[in-house]
């Protein structure tokens, strides 16, 4: 359960690696929401605390698709995953490089999950594919799995493909 207890300043957001204007999928960096600049780091800190204290058996990592299981999908989450000691560390808006940054910053440093489930990359396809080769986006997604294999060699790792995404009238269709 996220509490948003961590007090975060804009200087802290800048100090942890937020790179304004840089969206290169090969450059791990902290995420940043211009309308709520301190929220992402607060959530990340809450996730780190939960990972260390709850010691989840199963960890879900990803973007808003994953995060939604504890929002609008909470009934299904409580029925299907919570009884098995699962924790959800999805964060809306995250791209592969943001998840790599969170992992390198110790998101799961104290956790020893048996299973890691990662689904990330749809935001890279939406926002980065017009600036970077699709291969760069794919490499960033692969980097997530590589990091998890290195840091949690005994865990089963499920790296899921990105679900199909519908065209957004403000952005057009995602890259294919």
Steps between C-alpha positions, in 0.01 A plus 500: 500500500655827394489777755693779325666568838839585354562873482672574172640825372559604141874514575486132598321413176776675308773335710382144432545514129207677342631624169264762353438444132682165491280207407764270352396143586867412547560762772356386834349793681239597752155579365341838550148629456494871428158545659596307819882503506548344841248216474712249306789502748260478796336193351840347424606548863175347624555201268856455636371506858229247419743270317731504802235450765244276329759265348266402216514153346378632164582845362324670212691781323380726223309812405135604537378167362664325794417774749134473401473156660502678836262772380209412276610135501527470877225240537678271257838572662369422849345176379774377264836635615492641854446158664836389357697782659514722192600866494429740217770753413351627176515875440292680243701678232813295551714402204762225500779742594301621802452145625873431452572813705262391777663155511852649508388733779423197715129443447544127568832509688348354816242279331562138412197415286453154356332642189549830316247606238595795279295662226643828377550682172164625376585857603830468312304400192259790544754770575845391382462297183478808279835628640689174547524178303263226610815300577598758765161457665535119483851522649364706791234239572761222483713699747221461759510121472880495506506707818246272668695185402820650639355623829257213565661190348285256696167655405274397215476798268203556274561783258167550327448658163329835479128471453353638179421870535226690325561822314477811715350800322763728657797282404388289207571129478791346691807384313485152359 
